[in-house]
Amino acid sequence: MTMSQGPDPAALDRVALAALTHVADGMTLGLGTGRAAEAFIDRLGEKVRRGLRVQGVATSKRSEELAKRLQIECVELDQIHRIDVAFDGADEVTPELALTKGLGGALLRERVVAHEADRLVILVTPEKLVKKLGTRTAIPIEVVPFAAATASKNLRNLGGDPVVRRKADGFPFVTDNMNWILDTRFEPIDDPERTHAEVRRIPGVVDTGLFVGLADVVLVGGDGSVTEMR
């Protein structure tokens, strides 16, 4: 897995503030996972403490804990009928708004929340912009632990180079769904939708970090400004 220097905190804050313009009183919001999503949750918490009424569906235990600390009401999917807007980050974004997600380990829950949302707003900083997915990072692939070895073999047959994600203690990283992640390096991907479909056909694969056709808006927090991609 490629780890790069973290994004500028000021840029993250700038894009989080821009995202708040997409929030209205009474909304149900999807709350993503990762640094950009956490910057948004921080700013959302300030608005809630000043009287904004919203509820959130978190994509990870970490994001849920942060939201609750900031007095944002959190609900489960079975408690609501719809999500108005989901806010999340991404690890790569193409000009066509295809995304790589999952370095934070929450890709499956992020996809579920994105699917249930009327709109998906993605928050990134400029280093995340690429021409093709797979350019700057490996593609996270969530797998059932029992199938990790055979899934790895089949990913290699598709031209991938999978590595089990591990924690600092050497043990496999475990998702909130009790699965493992294979960070899989591909050559820059010409057709991410096709690659996603091919990988999903491998038994034991739960989901991939290739998100195609889901983002409605991408907000890019640059040096002193925020630009919008649609």
Number of C-alpha atoms within 10 A of each C-alpha: 17 10 9 9 6 9 16 14 13 14 22 24 18 22 28 27 18 20 20 15 8 12 18 14 11 11 16 24 26 28 28 34 30 21 19 26 23 23 23 25 26 19 16 23 22 14 16 17 12 9 10 17 15 19 23 25 23 26 24 22 13 15 21 22 14 16 23 13 12 18 15 24 17 20 15 10 15 7 8 11 9 15 22 18 24 27 32 28 30 27 24 27 26 15 13 13 20 23 28 28 29 29 23 16 25 24 28 22 20 25 21 13 26 25 14 17 20 14 20 23 21 27 28 27 27 18 16 20 20 18 15 21 26 22 17 20 22 28 29 29 32 29 26 17 17 11 15 22 16 14 22 23 15 17 21 15 10 13 12 19 18 25 17 22 20 15 10 7 7 8 10 16 18 16 19 15 13 11 18 26 31 27 26 24 22 20 13 16 14 12 12 20 14 13 15 17 13 12 19 17 12 17 14 17 23 18 21 26 27 25 24 17 11 17 22 14 16 25 22 25 26 18 12 8 11 21 13 13 14 11
